[in-house]
Amino acid sequence: MIFLPLSFDFGFHSTNKISSFSVDLEEDTNPLNYINEKMTDENKRDHISFIEDNVQEYNSSVDISSNGYYNPPPTFIPNAIGFFSSGDLLIAQGSTGNDVIWNVNGLGTNNQKRYRIIRNGIFEISSCDAGNCWGGSISIDQDVPGEIDSLTEGLWMYTLEVWSDVELPTNDTVVVRVMADNFGPQLSLVPGNQTIEKGTTGNIIKWNATDIFPRIYSLLLESIEIASGNWDNATEIFSPSLDFLSIGTYNLTLILYDSLNHITIHTIFIEMVDTMIPELFLIPENLLINEKSLGYNITWNARDRNPTTFIVTVNNNLLISTTAWDNLTIITIPLDDFEEGLYEITIWFSDVGENIRSDTVDLIVQGEKPELNKLTDRDVNEGTTENLISWHAKDKNPNNYTIVSNITGILVIHSSGLWDNDTVINVDLDGLVLGTYIFNITVFDISGNLISDQVLIRVIDNNVPFLTSIPPDLEIDKDASDVIIEWVAFDEHPDVYIISLNGALADENSWNNSQSIIYSIEGLDLGIYNFTIVILDESGNFLSDTVFIEVTLANNLSSGTVFTRNLLILTTVIFLIIFSTAIFIIWNLLKNRVPYEISILEKELEGLISIDSIVIQLPGGVPIYQEIVQKSQINLTLLGGLTAAISAFLTEVSDSNSTDQKEEIKTDNSVSGFQTIEKYGVSITSHHSDQSNIVVVSKQSLPTNILGQIQKSHYEIDKKYGEDYSNISFLRDKLPIHKIFQKYDFKISLIKKLRINSDNLKEAIKNTLLDPELMRRITILMDYIQINEEHNGDLKLAELMEFYKNQGFSSAERAESIMEAYEKELIS
């Protein structure tokens, strides 16, 4: 701070006398500091305060003088005077209407109340000695008009001293800070231009500004005021919500004012846009339908914040012209009148922002399908070469083909390409490992008509397991312990082993190449025992080995025992030779068998159709379960046992048939545990166990796969319910038995009345879960059911086979269609 040269007359009292002196101050001399230095403790006035750091710059000389003698006031009665001031002030230099006001209250006599106002502790700017000067408000502006408004930048201190005839002098100081405000409000939070997505919510713009003396603001949208009010440095300024704006560009202007009418203007541009493309919620799949099929539609639904219109075209020709839509609109295109051909049906959805979402459905309306040779299922020996399957198709307008296979574990595209009438489509089977593989080909013409064929390839294993370590025969003491028999075997596909002790099952478990097969010998009485192991692989190939264990007392081996053991060994060897020879013959028959003339599926369906009844009996002939499919000439009560059944059957049939109708009795032991007798067009097949017999009466002998299914089911039924067989009524509920049959793939539901599961069928067709050719066959069946309402949805397997036959389907196609429908629960 710079102090200008001033001339002062100072007066101060000492011992009731006013002393005075004059002094000229040079530049940069603080007058208060000078006074403070020159005055002694004896002549300083106690009621003058010096604020050394708040002295102002002065532009003119000020004289302060006091001459003569000063009469001090009389002795006062101590008494508090109450002050209430307007408080310290912060004002802008050049502002007007500023004032400092005190409210003073006390007990003095009205005509003895006096005051004076001192600026910066030494300059008296106003006083009142007339008496009755206070008792309410005291205003500087009233005493010295414009005093506060004329202050320059800096700190100014105004002290009010009051006293009365009965009250000691009391003072109060108000500090006035004057600041130069030469700038308008400054923005501290400055938003940029904004892009807002139409349809979103909560879109506001906010600012933050600072100023020494903030006052009001105005917010203009396209020059129209949309908000106004007071503002301060601590409060953000928000715009109203801009969600209402339409698509377009707008200017938004904020005008800020301070107390000196400085103005700050800030403008941004608001661009309201719609960039969101309509979203499809209901998307139809591509369709393949037969010409003149009824009830097929294509349906769309879309969503958007600002939807407007849509159009639909077929092969680029307008089908539905510009039409309004909203989020609830469902657009449906019926397909009943579409003729054979290929169609691209496209829909375009538009919104306010002219965003477009399109979707195209490829529709194939098919007529005549191509011709394709049908392959039969076959076996291929693992590791052999030059194994092929070949298809040849014909059509007036051939196009392309696709082959799918499960060689990777799931059905995937194996190969695809174009074909013509001279093309032979081959699949190389070399290198396939043990397993069953599906190869399904679908050929198309240019109109989208198609035909499919599927072949089942079974890669078999003919390699018999072999032993790498063979245990010897043993002679052990009766009290010996820790005696074991250990075999080590090898096969590419190990499965299970079975150990029998003197012909009775002793152990059964799985095996692998990395572990020995160990059987512990313990608790045997004196005697000779044979332990025979049969080791099987996953394909049923097996080997057997027998170990003889003679249990004796120590040093007590008799010649009789030796003879008995040798006889037992000889008998076992003879048995193994005969057994191995039989296995070898069977293996060679299987190895050299001719290819299938009729597929496994066809044989299975023919066998199921021929079944008349199924009976489970106790060994004494008491029936505990009966499933009668259709009436038979056999009286089921006569099936008490297989021998009794044969006798009764022959007697009953011979009484009712002439001798020229008789046929030879045939016995079939192709599946373990079964006996089959055929006569007069009736077949009785029986499977025995220690606990029960299961007997099937049919019109022809059953194929081996059905026999295997019945065999496994029989074992499971005995295992699960054998303890309850004494309660012959326990099987009145047939459902548990049906579940066991189904578990082992014996399709008992197919031999009773069938029902078309329409809901499952419609869902499969809708979701294109079916092979197109199979879907066509099932759809034809649906039409058949609707025409023949007398079935009420029910029909027999034979009727279903006959219907497909009349439609011109081959035996293999009939079997494939029915089995696929059964697996997908379309029929039950």
Secondary structure, 3 states (H helix, E strand, C coil): CCCCCCEEEEEEEECCEEEEEEEECCCCCCHHHHHHHHCCCCCCCCCCCCCHHHCCCCCCCCCCCCCCCCCCCCCCCCCCCEEEECCCEEEECCCCCCCCEEEEECCCCHHHCEEEEEECCCEEEEEECCCCCCCCEEEHHHHCCCCCCCCCCEEEEEEEEEECCCCCCEEEEEEEEEECCCCCCEEEECCCCEEEECCCCCCCCEEEEECCCEEEEEEEECCEEEEEEECCCCCCEECCCCCCCCCEEEEEEEEEEECCCCEEEEEEEEEEECCCCCEEEECCCCEEEECCCCCCEEEEEEECCCEEEEEEEECCEEEEEEEECCCCCCEEEECCCCCCEEEEEEEEEEECCCCEEEEEEEEEEECCCCEECCCCCEEEECCCCCCEEEEEEECCCEEEEEEEECCCCCCEEEEEEECCCCCEEEEECCCCCCEEEEEEEEEEECCCCEEEEEEEEEEECCCCCEEEECCCCEEEECCCCCEEEEEEEECCCEEEEEEEECCEEEEEEECCCCCCEEEEECCCCCEEEEEEEEEEECCCCEEEEEEEEEEECCCCCCHHHHHHHHHHHHHHHHHHHHHHHHHHHHHHHHHCCCCCCCCHHHHHHHHHHHEEEEEEECCCCCEEEEEECCCCCCCHHHCCCHHHHHHHHHHHHHHHCCHHHCCCCEECCCCCCEEEEEECCEEEEEEECCCCEEEEEECCCCCHHHHHHHHHHHHHHHHHHHHHCCCCCCCCCCHHHHHHHHHCCCCHHHHCCEEECHHHHHHHHHCCCCCHHHHHHHHHHHHHHHHCHHHCCEECHHHHHHHHHHCCCCHHHHHHHHHHHHHCCCEC
